[in-house]
Amino acid sequence: MIDGREDRVVARPRARGMRRGAYLLPSLFTMGNMVFGFYAIICGLGGYYRRGSLFILLAAALDSVDGRIARMTGTESEFGKEYDSLADVITFGAAPGMLAYLWGLRALNEDAWLISVFYMVCTATRLARFNVQTRVVDSRWFVGLPSPWAALTICALLSFAPEYKTYPADVQVVMQVVMAVALLLIGALMVSTFRYNSFKKLDLRKRWSYRAFVPFAAILLVFLFIPRAILLAITLLYTFSGPAGAAVARLRPRRGPRLDDTSSPLEGAP
């Protein structure tokens, strides 16, 4: 009996230690997200915009994992939710805006930093709206462009044409204006109410319409002829899928509501 009690006494601290480790694991991925975002800014200060974009891409990969790990281990908490959002403001708000500013916006106008600030503020607003949305009805949709996708779109633009100073002066101005418009537009899409597919209930086994293969064929052609533009093609397709879906829905003839339709596009996304 004494041996059995000793085993239980030893097992309890070990179980508590494993539980604490499970709570720490998602936070470690969130910390990695922050570190990569901050290092992306360091890369931008050194003029390595493509490298900085790569680290934001790696941070997006970590961001897609931490929440799943928390759900798998049953360690979801309000602390983790807020901690993840704070990390995302740095990685997907401040870092892309800073990279774009250092890349060429500062040469466009002395007040161009306000454009990057606008993008960062939209990211923070997007994340704050997600945190206060308590009604989650239809997980198939995000409301507004998710901040990781917004950051990846900016990074794709930076990666596609990082050495803009090698072009003639008039082309440089055009590229700078395109980047400024992209920051403003993508920032606005983040705080919009357009619905974006979350792919959480994507069923690869069902039969697909031939129209679904049109964007995939376009991406494949871009990859074959311009491999460096593959990320840009994917991010732009997703970024504009929200407004395009809303336009198609408006053009379709309206039908009466179904009795079994209880879905609602109220869920946000970080």
PyMOL commands that set and color helices and strands:
alter all, ss='L'
color gray80, all
select helices_A, chain A and resi 2-45+49-73+78-108+113-132+147-160+164-166+169-190+210-225+227-239+241-251
alter helices_A, ss='H'
color red, helices_A
select strands_A, chain A and resi 141-143+195-197
alter strands_A, ss='S'
color yellow, strands_A
deselect
rebuild
show_as cartoon
